[in-house]
Amino acid sequence: MISKKEVNHIAKLARLGLGEKEIEKMEKELSLILDYFNLLKEVDVSGIEPAFYSDERFKESPARDVMREDSVEESKKAKKLLDSVPETKEGFVKVKAIL
Amino acid sequence: MELHELTITQAHEKLVNREISAIELTEAFLTRINKLDKEIAAFLSVFKDSAISQAKEIDNQISQGQEISMLAGIPLAVKDNILIEGEKCTAASKILENYVAPYDATCIKKLKETGVVFLGKTNLDEFAMGSSTENSAFKITHNPQDLSRVPGGSSGGSAAAVKAKECISALGSDTGGSIRQPASLCGIVGLKPSYGRVSRYGLIAFASSLDQIGPLTKNIEDAKIVFDVISGKDELDSTSVEKPKLQTTNYKLQTIKIGVPKEYFREGIEPEVEKVIKKFIQKIEKEGAKIEEISLPHTKYALPCYSLIAASEASANLARYDGIRYGTPNTEHETSNLLDAYLKTRGEGFGDEVKRRIMLGTYALSSGYYDAYYLRAQKVRTLIKKDFQKAFQEVDVILTPTSPFTAFKIGERAKSALSMYLADIFTVSINLAGLPALSMPCGEVQGLPVGLQIIGKSFREDEIFEVGSFFEKLNS
């Protein structure tokens, strides 16, 4: 079960603006789904390592082994990437005032 | 034989022998899309002009006597969450409605090098979240076999396009079954490669520990051809690896040990689907295959485990769609602060299912719930992986149904999120374990295709192809 207050809190954390009706719907649906997730509670997981790595090799070898060389090169993509940003100013991504 | 009936190998042969030109081939498919896609709605965009000019280029090469690769001039469709430079890439979401890809995905770059002709981008469930392609912000794709039914999802557009012969082959992505389940529901072949086999650079990320790109094709041979081109290490995706592609030789059906997990025939499966799968297994047993009943004891926990992990990763991956880096800026509320702008852009830009998963993921990762949900799910994932490791000590491949039911009616499952999640009950554990798996047609129930899932050991796609080819011959 999840309360309306919790739904509001999670929506804010997730930066999702939900309408009043959506909140109510979400409360019902999430409760049903979380209820189903509770099935996992019957599994004995004591002493079991979490599988943060879907492939064992990431666990065995230090992360730096899969990183490419840290060399500086000019990216030809910069302009195109900025073109796909909604609002830019003088080559920077424009953000609304925070304060 | 009409041009749209051809497989990759057949079309290649005709191109090389100059029986047909690449332009004729491409035009045959463009005509077909034009004729059929109003009803099927597999495509979100069609690249008429660039497809023709790509085909022309291949014709030039052929006429100059140059040797062309197997995929040169072959018309392909691409799921609209894979980037093709200069073309829109929407992920079937309103929030990316006008997003133009600034670069090529690595798999696209590789395909371009072979001279593939890209016909267009195909429909999907928004951000690949769904099992019916009903969650697209733009249109609902119909199953070519029965237009009142869904094609499956989330790569439903790609599966429907291959089935309707609007392209020879297509690319999809598979996070919990999104290639295999639509392949099953449409009656075609779909491969999810091993985790790490195909670079995801340029794939719009959904759940990064699960996502893989793979082909949807008319037959096994074509799947292998496309797979061979797109796989391999890419320095732009640090999870990709260079593993030798093994070639199985002198493979005999009689020497393969095949496991059939009893848990996949217990609950949730439609009796008629079960009958088709069991009948098929009997048939291969008669051919001399060694069938062994095996157990994957944690099967029933795979779906909640997957849903939790996928939602958690999605909530992080989709944080970037904020109206500042991507999406539509909120110009109506000039005075609003940054938080309000986020709330509005994301609240309006995402569809219901995407919001639901972001909420679930945020909840599972939030302070106080992390241990109970996310961490526990990752531990259960370890147990699911171990089930497979143990089973693969005894058998070479595992056979299961791909989907518990055949193609369902449009609207039938859309009302309840949970009943939609059940569509992936037999496919999600393979992503959790990072294994390769392929779905191929193996029969019908009342005219609707039933898919057989062949699961292989990690990086043993070669064995899946071999076994699949045997089955294909038996079925023809």
Interface residues (C-beta under 8 A of the other chain):
Chain A: I2 E6 V7 I10 A11 K12 L13 A14 R15 L16 G17 L18 G19 E22 M26 E29 L30 L32 I33 L34 Y36 F37 L39 L40 K41 V43 V45 I48 E49 P50 A51 F52 Y53 S54 D55 R57 F58 V66 M67 R68 K77 K80 L81 D83 S84 V85 P86 E87 V93 K94 V95 K96 A97 I98
Chain B: Y99 V100 P102 Y103 Y195 G196 S209 L210 E235 S238 T239 V241 H298 K300 Y301 P304 C305 S307 L308 S315 A319 D322 G323 I324 R325 Y326 G327 T328 P329 S336 N337 L338 L339 D340 A341 Y342 L343 K344 R346 G347 E348 F350 K355 R356 I358 M359 L360 T362 Y363 S366 Y373 L375 R376 A377 Q378 K379 V380 R381 T382 L383 K385 A417 L418 L432 A433 G434 S458
